[in-house]
Amino acid sequence: MNEQIDIKSMNREELLQLMQSLGEPRFRADQVFSWLHQKRVARFEEMSNLPVALRQKLEGRCTITNVEIVHRLVSKLDGTQKYLYRLADGNCIETVLMRYKHGNSLCISTQVGCRMGCNFCASTLGGLVRNLTPSEMLEQVYSTVRDSGERVDSLVLMGIGEPLDNYDNVLRFIRLLTDEKGYNLGQRHISLSTCGLVERIYDLAAEDLQITLSISLHASDNETRDRTMPVNQRYPIEQLMAACRDYFETTGRRISFEYALIQGVNDTPRHAEKLADLLDGMICHVNLIPVNPVEERGYRRTAAQDIRRFVDTLTRLGVNATVRRELGSDISAACGQLRRQNEKEEGRVQ
Ligand code: SAH
């Protein structure tokens, strides 16, 4: 038997070809696209303006990707909702809906696990299992919208996984989600976060997208970054910063840098000064995040007065920096923690 077609991962051009191969008129492609991405139905049966014979043909050849809610946790502190979704093959991923004054932001996963090995991160502990398909990324948005009854106004690719390590699927996902005949999210409302796969940053700059690039920097010298983020041994800071400058020149989009403050590792005024040196002359923003302690790692967050001192040093040196407000701290909303907890409960890991 032929493999089933993942119809929700197809773009309009490909749907058109599919319809033509089935001897259907062109307008059927837009109808199907709308059922999948605007009305977001789960079954071909529900596509009521398609002839029954066509629905049956599609049913025989294609699957409509769905995800199943395993857990939904709602923070009592700030209304953040965290979903643990199960995929068709049994793997689980996390999605987090955050409420801000300016609207709802959704944080989605791009892979099952991760192979980047950052040693402060829970998502990488079990390594990479597999890439997510475009439809599995879309379903995190669509299922959350369906379940919560709320609109997603902005999206961050900051859940489990390294988006640029799943480049083709992530780009296809972004184009599908921002398609004017689909969910139609504005590209400017999407942030893609990467630990720094340099070649892919150059590729991304050439894609002609309006998204925001966010770099997980977390250290301002190679010695520290080599220790906490193995990717730095392949792409040292100088190469990463060169790629960032190129990205800004090509796209005109301001870059944002993530910097998790870890006590005694990267949080002295000297580290802040080095960071300011690195970013000298760049139009950018620094997001400081008190590190989320991960049981297996033994890192602690920087004390409040040292965070203040770090921010003050950056500000004095002309760097635009803010401390990220923590959301959902009562529901393990931080990256990879819920999936890990669930695996422990199911006895899959120690
Ligand atoms: N792989 C991508 C996106 C997923 S991680 C990346 O590296 O950017 C999303 C963000 O959470 C990254 O900035 C990552 O470094 C950060 N992060 C991971 N573990 C963390 C922890 N324990 N505390 C604070 N931030 C963490």
Boltz pocket constraint, residues with backbone or C-beta under 6 A from the ligand:
constraints:
  - pocket:
      binder: B
      contacts: [[A, 116], [A, 118], [A, 120], [A, 121], [A, 122], [A, 157], [A, 158], [A, 159], [A, 160], [A, 161], [A, 162], [A, 163], [A, 193], [A, 194], [A, 195], [A, 196], [A, 214], [A, 215], [A, 216], [A, 218], [A, 258], [A, 260], [A, 289], [A, 290], [A, 291], [A, 292], [A, 293], [A, 294], [A, 334], [A, 335]]
      max_distance: 6.0
